[in-house]
């Protein structure tokens, strides 16, 4: 059984998206308690830039059309949520001058599932499927590669890609209500005979690795961008991973005193029928 999250969370500069001016304002607020409320909303066209920006986190290292994938998420907004801050200050005159980047920053998270089987003929999904298969062939075991090809090639058993992205350093508790909401929305969609009855679920997880020499041998430390995904990984049928070090899709540098973690992406394959049980284990790990 998975234990509670005891490992400290690292700050990963390559995953930050806040504008520099906002970061400067945040420096002045260090040590202060700030109450922030979030709420899930159906995705709409105005969320495009925020969704795309969050997708850049998980899809690093894959040659895919993130704009088109963001459009898919918006088009199927009856399943999934974008997370936004509520109860903010509406009287700030500067808000009248918001540009597209400001609008993007209002999206703190996005959670949804995309059917990789029923949408296989859509160009962006076809390229995503191909990219995943190629990465698995290059970096995964032979058995995992065979499994991935088999489940993607079997149109009678649908495969979903679970997307769960949020701004860095938001805690794992942030994910629980959106997972619960997503499960209810999927159940409703299945009742309406919509293509959300999945046999398998894929997730692309962000992990970071550091090798240190201890007692004349190298010891590897592993950190998870979203800690709850470690529980999902423990319950996976198979997985493969690939380094995204040096990927030009994002910029950022470590501070000189920071440990030099190498970013990876780990793709895990889950039995969709076990998702309720897995989510229960996630809750137990977060709240213990």
C-alpha positions in Angstrom: 0.0 0.0 0.0 1.2 3.5 -0.8 2.4 5.6 2.1 2.0 9.3 2.7 4.0 11.8 0.7 7.0 12.4 2.9 9.5 13.6 0.3 10.0 17.4 -0.1 8.8 18.9 -3.3 11.5 20.4 -5.5 11.1 23.7 -7.3 11.7 23.1 -11.0 12.5 26.3 -12.8 12.0 24.9 -16.3 8.3 24.4 -15.4 7.5 27.9 -14.2 5.2 30.1 -16.2 4.5 33.2 -14.1 5.5 36.5 -15.8 8.6 38.1 -14.3 6.6 41.1 -12.9 4.3 38.7 -11.1 7.3 36.9 -9.6 8.7 40.2 -8.3 5.3 40.9 -6.6 5.4 37.5 -5.0 8.8 38.2 -3.5 7.3 41.0 -1.5 4.6 38.7 -0.2 6.9 36.0 1.3 5.9 35.2 4.8 2.4 36.3 4.4 -0.7 34.1 4.5 -2.8 34.3 1.3 -6.2 32.7 1.1 -7.0 31.7 -2.5 -10.1 29.9 -3.7 -10.2 27.8 -6.9 -13.1 26.3 -8.8 -13.4 24.0 -11.8 -15.1 25.3 -15.0 -15.8 23.8 -18.4 -13.1 24.8 -20.8 -14.0 27.5 -23.3 -12.2 29.3 -26.2 -10.8 32.0 -23.8 -8.9 29.3 -22.0 -6.9 28.2 -25.1 -3.6 29.9 -24.3 -3.7 28.8 -20.6 -4.4 25.2 -21.6 -1.7 25.1 -24.2 0.8 26.5 -21.8 0.0 23.8 -19.2 0.2 21.1 -21.9 3.8 22.1 -22.6 4.8 20.7 -19.3 3.7 17.1 -19.9 4.3 16.9 -23.6 7.9 18.0 -23.6 10.0 15.8 -25.8 7.0 14.8 -28.0 6.5 16.1 -31.6 2.8 17.0 -31.3 0.5 19.8 -32.1 -0.3 21.3 -28.8 -2.7 23.9 -30.3 -4.8 21.2 -31.8 -4.8 19.2 -28.6 -5.9 22.2 -26.7 -8.7 22.6 -29.2 -9.8 19.0 -28.6 -9.9 19.7 -24.8 -12.1 22.7 -25.4 -14.4 20.9 -27.9 -15.1 18.1 -25.4 -15.6 20.4 -22.4 -18.5 18.3 -21.1 -15.7 16.1 -19.7 -12.9 17.6 -17.7 -12.2 21.0 -16.1 -10.0 24.0 -16.1 -9.2 25.4 -12.7 -9.3 29.1 -12.0 -9.0 31.4 -9.1 -12.3 32.9 -7.8 -13.1 35.7 -5.4 -10.2 37.9 -6.7 -10.1 41.7 -6.7 -12.4 42.9 -9.5 -11.6 46.6 -8.8 -8.1 46.7 -10.2 -8.0 49.2 -13.0 -5.0 47.4 -14.5 -7.3 44.4 -15.3 -8.8 46.4 -18.2 -5.5 46.1 -20.0 -5.1 42.4 -19.8 -3.6 40.8 -22.8 -3.6 37.1 -24.0 -0.7 36.2 -21.6 -2.7 37.5 -18.6 -5.7 35.5 -19.7 -3.5 32.4 -19.9 -2.3 32.9 -16.4 -5.8 32.6 -15.1 -5.8 28.9 -15.8 -4.1 27.2 -12.9 -4.8 23.6 -13.9 -6.5 21.4 -16.5 -7.7 17.9 -16.0 -9.4 15.8 -18.7 -9.2 12.5 -20.6 -8.9 12.2 -24.4 -9.9 9.1 -26.3 -6.9 8.0 -28.3 -8.9 5.2 -30.0 -12.1 7.0 -31.2 -10.0 10.0 -32.3 -7.2 8.1 -33.9 -7.9 9.6 -37.3 -7.7 13.2 -36.1 -4.3 14.5 -37.2 -3.1 15.7 -33.8 -4.1 12.5 -32.1 -2.6 10.3 -34.8 0.7 12.2 -34.4 0.5 11.8 -30.6 -0.1 8.1 -30.9 2.9 7.7 -33.2 5.1 9.8 -30.9 4.3 7.6 -27.9 4.9 4.4 -29.8 8.2 5.7 -31.1 9.3 6.8 -27.7 8.4 3.5 -26.2 10.2 1.6 -29.0 13.4 3.6 -28.3 13.2 3.8 -24.5 10.9 1.0 -23.2 11.3 -2.7 -22.9 10.2 -5.0 -25.7 7.2 -6.2 -23.6 6.0 -2.7 -22.9 6.4 -1.8 -26.6 4.3 -4.8 -27.6 1.7 -3.9 -25.0 1.4 -0.3 -26.1 1.1 -1.2 -29.8 -1.5 -3.9 -29.0 -3.8 -1.7 -26.9 -3.6 1.2 -29.3 -4.3 -1.2 -32.2 -7.3 -2.8 -30.6 -10.3 -0.6 -31.5 -12.7 -2.7 -29.4 -11.0 -1.6 -26.2 -10.6 2.1 -26.0 -7.5 3.9 -24.6 -7.8 7.2 -22.8 -5.0 9.7 -22.2 -5.5 11.2 -18.7 -4.2 14.8 -18.6 -3.7 16.3 -15.2 -1.6 19.5 -15.3 -1.3 22.4 -12.9 1.0 25.2 -12.2 4.1 24.1 -10.4 4.1 24.0 -6.6 0.3 23.7 -6.2 -0.1 20.8 -3.7 -1.4 17.3 -4.5 -4.6 18.1 -2.6 -5.4 20.3 -5.5 -5.9 17.2 -7.7 -8.5 15.3 -5.7 -11.7 17.3 -6.4 -11.0 17.5 -10.1 -10.3 13.7 -10.3 -13.6 13.1 -8.5 -15.4 15.5 -10.8 -13.8 13.9 -13.9 -14.9 10.4 -12.8 -18.5 11.5 -12.4 -18.4 13.3 -15.8 -17.0 10.1 -17.5 -19.7 8.0 -15.9 -22.4 10.4 -17.2 -20.9 10.3 -20.7 -20.8 6.5 -20.7 -24.5 6.5 -19.7 -25.2 8.6 -22.8 -23.3 6.1 -25.0 -20.4 8.4 -25.6 -16.9 7.0 -26.2 -15.6 7.2 -22.6 -15.8 3.6 -21.6 -12.0 3.0 -21.4 -10.2 -0.3 -21.0 -6.8 1.4 -20.5 -5.6 4.8 -19.3 -2.2 6.4 -20.2 -0.6 9.1 -18.2 2.5 11.2 -18.9 4.2 12.0 -15.6 6.9 14.5 -14.9 9.8 13.2 -12.9 13.2 14.6 -12.0 16.3 12.6 -11.2 19.5 13.4 -9.4 22.6 11.1 -9.1 24.8 11.5 -6.1 27.9 9.6 -5.1 27.6 7.9 -1.7 30.1 5.5 -0.3 31.9 5.2 -3.7 28.7 4.3 -5.6 26.1 6.4 -7.4 22.7 6.7 -5.8 19.7 8.1 -7.7 17.1 10.3 -6.2 13.8 10.7 -7.9 11.2 13.4 -7.5 7.7 13.7 -9.0 6.3 16.9 -10.4 2.9 15.9 -9.3 3.4 13.7 -6.2 0.1 11.9 -6.4 1.2 10.4 -9.8 3.7 8.2 -7.9 0.7 6.3 -6.6 -0.6 5.9 -10.1 2.8 4.6 -11.2 2.9 2.0 -8.5 -0.4 0.6 -9.8 0.6 0.6 -13.5 0.7 -2.4 -15.8 3.8 -1.1 -17.5 5.8 2.1 -18.1 8.6 3.7 -20.0 10.5 6.9 -19.6 12.7 9.3 -21.6 14.9 12.2 -20.7 13.8 15.7 -21.8 17.1 17.4 -20.8 18.0 20.1 -23.3 14.6 20.2 -24.9 14.1 23.7 -26.3 10.4 23.8 -25.7 11.0 25.6 -22.4 13.7 27.8 -21.0 15.0 28.0 -17.5 18.2 27.5 -15.5 19.0 26.1 -12.1 20.4 28.4 -9.5 24.1 27.6 -8.8 23.3 26.2 -5.4 20.4 24.0 -6.5 20.8 20.3 -7.1 21.0 19.6 -10.8 18.0 17.4 -11.4 17.5 16.0 -14.9 13.9 16.1 -16.2 12.2 13.0 -17.5 8.8 12.0 -18.6 7.4 8.6 -17.6 4.5 7.2 -19.5 2.4 4.7 -17.5 -0.2 2.3 -18.6 -3.1 1.7 -16.2 -6.1 -0.7 -16.1 -9.0 1.7 -16.4 -11.2 -0.7 -14.4 -9.0 -0.1 -11.3 -9.2 3.6 -11.4 -11.6 4.0 -8.5 -9.3 1.8 -6.3 -6.3 3.8 -7.4 -7.9 7.1 -6.6 -8.8 5.8 -3.2 -5.1 5.0 -2.6 -4.2 8.5 -3.8 -6.5 10.0 -1.2 -5.0 7.8 1.5 -1.5 8.8 0.5 -2.3 12.5 0.5 -4.2 12.6 3.8 -2.2 10.1 5.9 
